[in-house]
Amino acid sequence: MTTTNTTNATNAARVDFAQTAPKAYRALLGLDAAAREGLDPALAELVRIRASQLNGCAYCLHLHTSDARKAGESDERLHLVALWREAAHFFTPEEQAALALTEAVTLVAHDGVPDEVYARAAAHFPEPELGRLLALIVTINTWNRIALATAKVPGTDLRPGR
């Protein structure tokens, strides 16, 4: 069976999360800001990009690749995020650990978060930073699900809260 994406027709029937659930929206913005605090901005964008790729969220992928470029990230590295293991030499050991953790948490229903993935991340991030990294991963997964559920169209508006 083939499905057709009727985003324009669908958007009219979908809620605007920020308008219909303003307290939840503001709480998520707060969690997002708290999660990013003290994390390397480039690393944060790589995490957001990888989770958005895994979740198939074009809206968030567009936002975060644009933000990464504005922050000075190269197109070369951005093109390789999806295949970071095969192109490991483009990413630092810390970035690799964060990307592995992002994949495990994003796809948690598959295999949970394996001990070796968690241990690898814990070896690169002190506990407070690791906690914020986990919060960032949870937050982008939440934003992805909201954008997908509300049929957000990439490039049609600014990032929430910016």
DAMOSUL-V976977 format. One record per residue. RES is the residue in three letters. PHI is phi in radians with two decimals (NA if undefined). Layout:
res->(RES,RES)
phi->(PHI,PHI)
This chain:
res->(MET,THR,THR,THR,ASN,THR,THR,ASN,ALA,THR,ASN,ALA,ALA,ARG,VAL,ASP,PHE,ALA,GLN,THR,ALA,PRO,LYS,ALA,TYR,ARG,ALA,LEU,LEU,GLY,LEU,ASP,ALA,ALA,ALA,ARG,GLU,GLY,LEU,ASP,PRO,ALA,LEU,ALA,GLU,LEU,VAL,ARG,ILE,ARG,ALA,SER,GLN,LEU,ASN,GLY,CYS,ALA,TYR,CYS,LEU,HIS,LEU,HIS,THR,SER,ASP,ALA,ARG,LYS,ALA,GLY,GLU,SER,ASP,GLU,ARG,LEU,HIS,LEU,VAL,ALA,LEU,TRP,ARG,GLU,ALA,ALA,HIS,PHE,PHE,THR,PRO,GLU,GLU,GLN,ALA,ALA,LEU,ALA,LEU,THR,GLU,ALA,VAL,THR,LEU,VAL,ALA,HIS,ASP,GLY,VAL,PRO,ASP,GLU,VAL,TYR,ALA,ARG,ALA,ALA,ALA,HIS,PHE,PRO,GLU,PRO,GLU,LEU,GLY,ARG,LEU,LEU,ALA,LEU,ILE,VAL,THR,ILE,ASN,THR,TRP,ASN,ARG,ILE,ALA,LEU,ALA,THR,ALA,LYS,VAL,PRO,GLY,THR,ASP,LEU,ARG,PRO,GLY,ARG)
phi->(NA,-1.78,-1.93,-1.96,-1.44,-1.89,-0.97,-1.09,-1.23,-1.23,-0.96,-1.09,-1.61,-1.72,-1.31,-1.64,-0.98,-1.09,-1.45,-1.54,-2.35,-1.07,-1.18,-1.13,-1.05,-1.12,-1.10,-1.18,-1.05,-1.12,-1.10,-1.06,-1.13,-1.12,-1.14,-1.30,-1.02,1.49,-1.56,-1.05,-1.01,-1.15,-1.08,-1.03,-1.20,-1.07,-1.08,-1.11,-1.12,-1.12,-1.10,-1.13,-1.09,-1.09,-1.51,1.18,-1.77,-1.11,-1.02,-1.23,-1.08,-1.07,-1.05,-1.39,-1.23,-1.12,-1.10,-1.11,-1.10,-1.07,-1.47,1.72,-1.22,-1.42,-1.06,-0.98,-1.20,-1.07,-1.17,-1.78,-0.99,-1.10,-2.11,-1.04,-1.15,-1.28,-2.09,-0.98,-1.14,-1.46,-2.16,-1.21,-0.99,-1.11,-1.10,-1.06,-1.11,-1.16,-1.17,-1.11,-1.14,-1.02,-1.11,-1.12,-1.24,-1.12,-1.81,-0.97,-1.20,-1.28,-2.40,1.20,-1.94,-1.01,-0.96,-1.18,-1.21,-1.12,-1.09,-1.09,-1.15,-1.11,-1.25,-1.78,-2.21,-1.06,-0.87,-1.06,-1.22,-1.09,-1.08,-1.21,-1.08,-1.07,-1.09,-1.10,-1.10,-1.09,-1.13,-1.15,-1.12,-1.17,-1.04,-1.00,-1.16,-1.16,-1.09,-1.21,-1.17,-1.77,0.97,-1.13,-1.75,-1.04,1.40,-1.67,-2.77,-1.41,-1.08,-0.97,1.35,-1.93)
